[in-house]
Amino acid sequence: MNPILNKNLFLIKEHVGMFKAANNYDIYDPENNQIILNCRESSLGIFTKILRFTKYKTMTPFNVVVSTTAGEKVLSVKRGVAFFRSDVEVYNGKEQLIGYFKQKFWSLGGKFEVVDKNLKPVCLLQGEWTGWDFKFTKDTTELAQVSKKWAGIGKEFFTSADNYVLQIKETVTENDTDRQLIMAAVMCIDMVLKER
């Protein structure tokens, strides 16, 4: 696992623009405002590009590659066409399957079950229907959260509509595959649950 994923705080900024079909993000270290990871969806077919500008956007397939600024692949997040719910595959930098996200039906705010490659539950990702706050929980323990705001080191940090903060709890050990799955799940929040 890339050591960058051992950090506990990430700022994710979506690239915005008119007539943008691809989902592209930069991930920053909020402490120094430096880009540490790039998330790119570079291989879109023409049919997918067209559907991205319709109400069927959340049903289109995607393949987002997360890499270092030097170009080293860290993760990839893939999904085929989704009709009723999303089942997303997560691969490590060596293209080895490490887990899945299984979207739950009829949940207020959105919900994914995060499972490992053997379909063993890792955690649950659940959002609030009233806003843009998501929590990763295992039983009653919170592993991480994704939010539009972060109260940190003597200041309150508010992000814009296309930016958010991932905070992984220190209880998630370094080099744990759960960190990879949590980072990958953040892409699913934006592409599957919130881009409607």
MIDOSE-1310 file (N, C-alpha, C; in nm, 2 decimals, decimal comma, always signed):
residues 196
mnpi	+0,08/-0,12/+0,00/+0,00/+0,00/+0,00/+0,09/+0,12/+0,00; +0,05/+0,22/-0,07/+0,12/+0,35/-0,08/+0,12/+0,42/+0,06; +0,23/+0,47/+0,11/+0,23/+0,53/+0,24/+0,15/+0,66/+0,25; +0,12/+0,72/+0,14/+0,03/+0,84/+0,14/-0,10/+0,81/+0,21
lnkn	-0,15/+0,68/+0,19/-0,28/+0,65/+0,24/-0,28/+0,63/+0,40; -0,16/+0,64/+0,46/-0,15/+0,63/+0,60/-0,18/+0,76/+0,67; -0,20/+0,87/+0,59/-0,24/+1,00/+0,65/-0,39/+0,98/+0,70; -0,42/+1,08/+0,78/-0,56/+1,07/+0,84/-0,65/+1,18/+0,79
lfli	-0,60/+1,27/+0,72/-0,68/+1,39/+0,67/-0,65/+1,42/+0,53; -0,76/+1,43/+0,44/-0,74/+1,45/+0,30/-0,85/+1,56/+0,26; -0,81/+1,65/+0,17/-0,91/+1,74/+0,11/-0,92/+1,70/-0,03; -1,04/+1,67/-0,08/-1,07/+1,62/-0,21/-1,14/+1,74/-0,29
kehv	-1,08/+1,78/-0,40/-1,13/+1,89/-0,48/-1,17/+1,83/-0,62; -1,29/+1,85/-0,65/-1,34/+1,80/-0,79/-1,30/+1,91/-0,89; -1,26/+1,86/-1,01/-1,24/+1,95/-1,12/-1,38/+1,99/-1,17; -1,40/+2,12/-1,19/-1,53/+2,16/-1,24/-1,51/+2,23/-1,37
gmfk	-1,61/+2,23/-1,45/-1,61/+2,29/-1,58/-1,74/+2,26/-1,66; -1,77/+2,35/-1,75/-1,88/+2,33/-1,84/-1,85/+2,21/-1,93; -1,95/+2,13/-1,96/-1,94/+2,02/-2,06/-1,83/+1,92/-2,02; -1,83/+1,90/-1,89/-1,73/+1,80/-1,83/-1,80/+1,67/-1,81
aann	-1,76/+1,57/-1,89/-1,82/+1,43/-1,87/-1,74/+1,35/-1,77; -1,61/+1,36/-1,77/-1,53/+1,28/-1,68/-1,53/+1,33/-1,54; -1,51/+1,24/-1,44/-1,50/+1,27/-1,30/-1,35/+1,27/-1,27; -1,30/+1,39/-1,24/-1,16/+1,41/-1,20/-1,15/+1,49/-1,08
ydiy	-1,05/+1,44/-0,99/-1,04/+1,51/-0,86/-0,89/+1,52/-0,83; -0,85/+1,61/-0,75/-0,72/+1,62/-0,69/-0,74/+1,61/-0,54; -0,65/+1,53/-0,48/-0,65/+1,51/-0,33/-0,53/+1,58/-0,27; -0,56/+1,67/-0,17/-0,46/+1,76/-0,11/-0,43/+1,71/+0,03
dpen	-0,31/+1,75/+0,08/-0,28/+1,74/+0,22/-0,32/+1,87/+0,28; -0,43/+1,88/+0,36/-0,48/+2,01/+0,41/-0,38/+2,09/+0,50; -0,28/+2,02/+0,55/-0,18/+2,08/+0,63/-0,09/+2,18/+0,55; -0,05/+2,14/+0,43/+0,04/+2,22/+0,35/-0,02/+2,26/+0,21
nqii	-0,15/+2,22/+0,19/-0,22/+2,25/+0,06/-0,15/+2,20/-0,06; -0,08/+2,09/-0,05/-0,01/+2,03/-0,16/-0,09/+1,91/-0,22; -0,09/+1,90/-0,35/-0,16/+1,79/-0,41/-0,08/+1,66/-0,38; -0,14/+1,56/-0,33/-0,07/+1,44/-0,30/-0,12/+1,32/-0,39
lncr	-0,24/+1,33/-0,44/-0,30/+1,22/-0,52/-0,38/+1,28/-0,63; -0,39/+1,22/-0,75/-0,48/+1,25/-0,86/-0,58/+1,14/-0,88; -0,70/+1,18/-0,91/-0,80/+1,08/-0,94/-0,85/+1,12/-1,08; -0,84/+1,02/-1,17/-0,87/+1,06/-1,31/-0,96/+0,94/-1,37
essl	-1,05/+0,99/-1,45/-1,13/+0,90/-1,53/-1,10/+0,93/-1,68; -1,00/+0,86/-1,73/-0,95/+0,91/-1,86/-1,00/+0,83/-1,98; -1,06/+0,71/-1,96/-1,10/+0,63/-2,07/-1,25/+0,61/-2,09; -1,32/+0,72/-2,12/-1,46/+0,72/-2,14/-1,50/+0,70/-2,28
gift	-1,59/+0,61/-2,30/-1,64/+0,59/-2,44/-1,74/+0,70/-2,48; -1,76/+0,72/-2,60/-1,85/+0,82/-2,65/-1,99/+0,81/-2,60; -2,04/+0,69/-2,60/-2,18/+0,67/-2,55/-2,19/+0,71/-2,40; -2,09/+0,67/-2,32/-2,09/+0,71/-2,18/-2,08/+0,86/-2,16
kilr	-2,00/+0,93/-2,25/-1,98/+1,07/-2,24/-2,12/+1,14/-2,27; -2,19/+1,09/-2,36/-2,32/+1,15/-2,40/-2,42/+1,13/-2,28; -2,42/+1,01/-2,22/-2,52/+0,99/-2,11/-2,48/+1,07/-1,99; -2,36/+1,11/-1,97/-2,32/+1,19/-1,86/-2,39/+1,32/-1,85
ftky	-2,44/+1,37/-1,96/-2,51/+1,49/-1,97/-2,67/+1,48/-1,96; -2,71/+1,36/-1,92/-2,85/+1,33/-1,91/-2,89/+1,30/-1,76; -3,01/+1,27/-1,74/-3,06/+1,22/-1,61/-3,01/+1,08/-1,57; -2,95/+1,01/-1,67/-2,90/+0,88/-1,65/-2,75/+0,88/-1,60
ktmt	-2,70/+0,99/-1,57/-2,55/+1,00/-1,53/-2,51/+0,90/-1,43; -2,59/+0,89/-1,32/-2,55/+0,80/-1,21/-2,56/+0,65/-1,25; -2,61/+0,62/-1,37/-2,62/+0,48/-1,41/-2,50/+0,44/-1,50; -2,42/+0,54/-1,54/-2,31/+0,51/-1,64/-2,20/+0,44/-1,57
pfnv	-2,12/+0,36/-1,65/-2,01/+0,29/-1,59/-1,89/+0,40/-1,56; -1,80/+0,36/-1,47/-1,69/+0,44/-1,45/-1,57/+0,36/-1,42; -1,45/+0,41/-1,44/-1,32/+0,36/-1,40/-1,23/+0,47/-1,36; -1,22/+0,50/-1,23/-1,14/+0,61/-1,18/-1,01/+0,55/-1,12
vvst	-0,90/+0,61/-1,17/-0,77/+0,56/-1,13/-0,71/+0,67/-1,03; -0,67/+0,63/-0,91/-0,61/+0,71/-0,81/-0,46/+0,69/-0,82; -0,38/+0,79/-0,84/-0,24/+0,78/-0,86/-0,16/+0,89/-0,79; -0,04/+0,87/-0,76/+0,05/+0,98/-0,70/+0,07/+1,08/-0,81
tage	+0,12/+1,20/-0,76/+0,16/+1,30/-0,86/+0,27/+1,26/-0,95; +0,35/+1,16/-0,92/+0,45/+1,10/-1,00/+0,40/+1,00/-1,10; +0,27/+0,97/-1,09/+0,20/+0,87/-1,18/+0,19/+0,73/-1,13; +0,23/+0,70/-1,01/+0,23/+0,56/-0,96/+0,08/+0,53/-0,92
kvls	+0,03/+0,42/-0,98/-0,11/+0,39/-0,95/-0,12/+0,34/-0,80; -0,23/+0,39/-0,73/-0,25/+0,36/-0,59/-0,38/+0,27/-0,58; -0,48/+0,31/-0,65/-0,61/+0,24/-0,65/-0,68/+0,26/-0,78; -0,78/+0,17/-0,81/-0,87/+0,20/-0,91/-1,01/+0,15/-0,86
vkrg	-1,11/+0,23/-0,90/-1,25/+0,21/-0,86/-1,33/+0,19/-0,99; -1,40/+0,07/-1,01/-1,47/+0,04/-1,13/-1,61/+0,00/-1,11; -1,69/+0,03/-1,20/-1,83/-0,01/-1,20/-1,88/-0,02/-1,34; -1,96/-0,12/-1,37/-2,03/-0,13/-1,50/-2,16/-0,05/-1,50
vaff	-2,25/-0,07/-1,59/-2,37/+0,00/-1,60/-2,46/-0,04/-1,48; -2,52/+0,06/-1,41/-2,60/+0,03/-1,29/-2,74/+0,07/-1,32; -2,83/-0,03/-1,31/-2,97/+0,00/-1,33/-3,05/+0,03/-1,20; -3,04/-0,06/-1,10/-3,11/-0,03/-0,98/-3,03/+0,00/-0,86
rsdv	-2,91/-0,05/-0,86/-2,81/-0,02/-0,75/-2,67/-0,04/-0,80; -2,58/+0,02/-0,73/-2,44/+0,01/-0,77/-2,36/-0,10/-0,69; -2,29/-0,18/-0,76/-2,19/-0,27/-0,71/-2,06/-0,23/-0,77; -1,97/-0,18/-0,69/-1,84/-0,12/-0,73/-1,73/-0,21/-0,69
evyn	-1,63/-0,23/-0,78/-1,51/-0,31/-0,75/-1,39/-0,21/-0,72; -1,31/-0,25/-0,62/-1,19/-0,17/-0,59/-1,07/-0,26/-0,60; -0,97/-0,20/-0,67/-0,84/-0,27/-0,70/-0,73/-0,19/-0,64; -0,62/-0,26/-0,59/-0,50/-0,19/-0,55/-0,42/-0,14/-0,66
gkeq	-0,30/-0,09/-0,63/-0,22/-0,03/-0,74/-0,16/-0,14/-0,83; -0,16/-0,27/-0,79/-0,12/-0,38/-0,88/-0,23/-0,44/-0,95; -0,35/-0,38/-0,95/-0,47/-0,43/-1,01/-0,52/-0,56/-0,95; -0,50/-0,58/-0,82/-0,55/-0,69/-0,75/-0,68/-0,65/-0,68
ligy	-0,79/-0,73/-0,69/-0,91/-0,70/-0,63/-0,90/-0,70/-0,48; -0,94/-0,59/-0,41/-0,93/-0,58/-0,27/-1,07/-0,57/-0,20; -1,17/-0,54/-0,28/-1,30/-0,53/-0,21/-1,41/-0,47/-0,30; -1,53/-0,46/-0,25/-1,65/-0,41/-0,32/-1,72/-0,32/-0,23
fkqk	-1,81/-0,24/-0,30/-1,91/-0,16/-0,23/-2,04/-0,21/-0,29; -2,13/-0,24/-0,20/-2,26/-0,29/-0,24/-2,37/-0,18/-0,19; -2,43/-0,12/-0,29/-2,53/-0,01/-0,25/-2,65/-0,07/-0,20; -2,70/-0,01/-0,09/-2,82/-0,06/-0,02/-2,94/+0,01/-0,09
fwsl	-3,05/-0,07/-0,10/-3,18/-0,01/-0,15/-3,25/+0,08/-0,05; -3,32/+0,18/-0,09/-3,41/+0,25/-0,01/-3,35/+0,30/+0,12; -3,23/+0,37/+0,11/-3,18/+0,43/+0,23/-3,18/+0,58/+0,22; -3,22/+0,65/+0,32/-3,22/+0,80/+0,32/-3,07/+0,84/+0,33
ggkf	-3,03/+0,93/+0,24/-2,90/+0,98/+0,24/-2,80/+0,89/+0,17; -2,83/+0,77/+0,14/-2,74/+0,68/+0,07/-2,66/+0,59/+0,17; -2,64/+0,46/+0,13/-2,57/+0,37/+0,21/-2,50/+0,26/+0,12; -2,38/+0,23/+0,16/-2,30/+0,13/+0,09/-2,25/+0,03/+0,20
evvd	-2,25/-0,10/+0,17/-2,18/-0,19/+0,25/-2,05/-0,21/+0,19; -1,94/-0,19/+0,27/-1,80/-0,21/+0,22/-1,76/-0,35/+0,26; -1,72/-0,43/+0,16/-1,68/-0,57/+0,19/-1,54/-0,59/+0,13; -1,47/-0,69/+0,19/-1,34/-0,72/+0,13/-1,35/-0,81/+0,01
knlk	-1,24/-0,86/-0,05/-1,25/-0,94/-0,17/-1,32/-1,07/-0,15; -1,33/-1,12/-0,02/-1,40/-1,24/+0,01/-1,55/-1,22/+0,05; -1,59/-1,10/+0,03/-1,73/-1,05/+0,06/-1,75/-1,05/+0,21; -1,65/-1,04/+0,29/-1,66/-1,03/+0,44/-1,68/-0,88/+0,47
pvcl	-1,78/-0,84/+0,55/-1,81/-0,70/+0,58/-1,69/-0,63/+0,65; -1,66/-0,51/+0,60/-1,55/-0,43/+0,65/-1,61/-0,32/+0,73; -1,71/-0,25/+0,67/-1,78/-0,14/+0,74/-1,90/-0,10/+0,66; -1,97/+0,00/+0,71/-2,09/+0,05/+0,65/-2,07/+0,20/+0,62
lqge	-2,09/+0,24/+0,50/-2,09/+0,39/+0,47/-2,23/+0,44/+0,46; -2,26/+0,54/+0,54/-2,40/+0,59/+0,54/-2,40/+0,74/+0,55; -2,49/+0,80/+0,47/-2,50/+0,94/+0,47/-2,63/+0,99/+0,54; -2,63/+1,12/+0,57/-2,75/+1,19/+0,63/-2,83/+1,24/+0,51
wtgw	-2,96/+1,22/+0,51/-3,04/+1,27/+0,40/-3,05/+1,42/+0,40; -3,01/+1,49/+0,51/-3,03/+1,63/+0,51/-2,90/+1,71/+0,46; -2,80/+1,64/+0,43/-2,68/+1,71/+0,40/-2,57/+1,63/+0,33; -2,45/+1,67/+0,35/-2,33/+1,61/+0,29/-2,24/+1,56/+0,39
dfkf	-2,29/+1,48/+0,48/-2,21/+1,41/+0,59/-2,22/+1,26/+0,58; -2,11/+1,19/+0,57/-2,11/+1,05/+0,56/-2,02/+0,99/+0,66; -2,05/+0,88/+0,72/-1,97/+0,81/+0,82/-1,94/+0,67/+0,78; -1,82/+0,62/+0,80/-1,78/+0,48/+0,79/-1,79/+0,42/+0,93
tkdt	-1,87/+0,32/+0,95/-1,88/+0,26/+1,08/-1,87/+0,11/+1,08; -1,81/+0,06/+1,18/-1,81/-0,09/+1,20/-1,87/-0,12/+1,33; -1,98/-0,19/+1,33/-2,06/-0,20/+1,45/-2,10/-0,06/+1,50; -2,05/-0,02/+1,62/-2,08/+0,11/+1,67/-1,96/+0,21/+1,66
tela	-1,85/+0,16/+1,61/-1,72/+0,23/+1,60/-1,71/+0,31/+1,47; -1,68/+0,44/+1,48/-1,66/+0,52/+1,36/-1,52/+0,51/+1,31; -1,50/+0,47/+1,18/-1,37/+0,45/+1,13/-1,32/+0,58/+1,05; -1,42/+0,65/+0,99/-1,39/+0,77/+0,91/-1,51/+0,85/+0,89
qvsk	-1,50/+0,97/+0,84/-1,61/+1,05/+0,80/-1,57/+1,14/+0,68; -1,67/+1,17/+0,60/-1,66/+1,26/+0,49/-1,76/+1,37/+0,51; -1,71/+1,50/+0,50/-1,79/+1,61/+0,53/-1,75/+1,73/+0,44; -1,84/+1,83/+0,44/-1,82/+1,96/+0,38/-1,74/+2,05/+0,47
kwag	-1,73/+2,02/+0,60/-1,66/+2,11/+0,68/-1,57/+2,03/+0,78; -1,47/+2,09/+0,83/-1,37/+2,03/+0,92/-1,33/+2,13/+1,02; -1,35/+2,09/+1,15/-1,30/+2,18/+1,25/-1,16/+2,13/+1,29; -1,06/+2,20/+1,26/-0,92/+2,15/+1,29/-0,83/+2,26/+1,34
igke	-0,73/+2,22/+1,40/-0,62/+2,31/+1,45/-0,65/+2,45/+1,46; -0,75/+2,49/+1,55/-0,77/+2,63/+1,57/-0,85/+2,71/+1,47; -0,90/+2,64/+1,36/-0,98/+2,71/+1,26/-1,08/+2,62/+1,21; -1,18/+2,67/+1,15/-1,29/+2,60/+1,08/-1,26/+2,61/+0,93
ffts	-1,26/+2,49/+0,87/-1,23/+2,49/+0,73/-1,35/+2,45/+0,65; -1,41/+2,54/+0,57/-1,53/+2,51/+0,50/-1,49/+2,49/+0,35; -1,55/+2,39/+0,29/-1,52/+2,36/+0,15/-1,64/+2,40/+0,06; -1,61/+2,42/-0,06/-1,72/+2,46/-0,16/-1,80/+2,34/-0,20
adny	-1,90/+2,36/-0,29/-1,99/+2,26/-0,33/-1,92/+2,13/-0,39; -1,81/+2,15/-0,45/-1,74/+2,04/-0,51/-1,62/+1,99/-0,43; -1,60/+2,03/-0,31/-1,49/+1,99/-0,23/-1,54/+1,94/-0,10; -1,46/+1,84/-0,04/-1,50/+1,79/+0,09/-1,37/+1,73/+0,15
vlqi	-1,39/+1,69/+0,28/-1,28/+1,65/+0,36/-1,31/+1,50/+0,41; -1,20/+1,42/+0,39/-1,21/+1,28/+0,44/-1,12/+1,28/+0,57; -1,17/+1,24/+0,68/-1,09/+1,22/+0,80/-1,10/+1,08/+0,85; -0,99/+1,01/+0,84/-0,98/+0,87/+0,89/-0,93/+0,87/+1,03
ketv	-1,00/+0,79/+1,12/-0,97/+0,79/+1,26/-0,83/+0,72/+1,28; -0,76/+0,76/+1,38/-0,63/+0,70/+1,42/-0,64/+0,55/+1,46; -0,76/+0,51/+1,49/-0,78/+0,37/+1,52/-0,77/+0,27/+1,40; -0,78/+0,33/+1,28/-0,76/+0,25/+1,16/-0,60/+0,24/+1,14
tend	-0,55/+0,12/+1,16/-0,40/+0,11/+1,16/-0,34/+0,14/+1,03; -0,21/+0,18/+1,03/-0,14/+0,21/+0,91/-0,13/+0,08/+0,82; -0,13/+0,10/+0,69/-0,11/-0,01/+0,59/-0,23/-0,11/+0,60; -0,34/-0,07/+0,66/-0,46/-0,16/+0,66/-0,54/-0,14/+0,53
tdrq	-0,58/-0,25/+0,47/-0,66/-0,24/+0,35/-0,78/-0,16/+0,36; -0,83/-0,15/+0,48/-0,95/-0,06/+0,51/-0,93/+0,08/+0,46; -0,80/+0,13/+0,48/-0,77/+0,27/+0,43/-0,79/+0,28/+0,28; -0,75/+0,18/+0,21/-0,77/+0,18/+0,06/-0,92/+0,18/+0,03
lima	-0,99/+0,10/+0,09/-1,14/+0,09/+0,07/-1,21/+0,22/+0,10; -1,17/+0,28/+0,21/-1,23/+0,41/+0,25/-1,20/+0,52/+0,15; -1,08/+0,53/+0,11/-1,04/+0,63/+0,01/-1,12/+0,61/-0,12; -1,13/+0,48/-0,17/-1,20/+0,45/-0,29/-1,35/+0,48/-0,27
avmc	-1,41/+0,46/-0,16/-1,55/+0,48/-0,13/-1,59/+0,63/-0,15; -1,49/+0,72/-0,12/-1,52/+0,86/-0,13/-1,56/+0,89/-0,28; -1,49/+0,83/-0,38/-1,53/+0,85/-0,52/-1,67/+0,81/-0,54; -1,71/+0,70/-0,48/-1,85/+0,65/-0,50/-1,96/+0,74/-0,44
idmv	-1,92/+0,81/-0,33/-2,02/+0,90/-0,27/-2,05/+1,01/-0,37; -1,95/+1,06/-0,44/-1,98/+1,17/-0,53/-2,04/+1,13/-0,66; -1,99/+1,02/-0,71/-2,04/+0,97/-0,85/-2,17/+0,90/-0,84; -2,20/+0,83/-0,73/-2,32/+0,74/-0,73/-2,43/+0,81/-0,65
lker	-2,40/+0,87/-0,53/-2,50/+0,92/-0,44/-2,54/+1,06/-0,46; -2,44/+1,15/-0,49/-2,46/+1,29/-0,49/-2,47/+1,36/-0,62; -2,44/+1,29/-0,73/-2,45/+1,36/-0,86/-2,58/+1,32/-0,93; -2,69/+1,37/-0,87/-2,82/+1,34/-0,93/-2,88/+1,46/-0,98
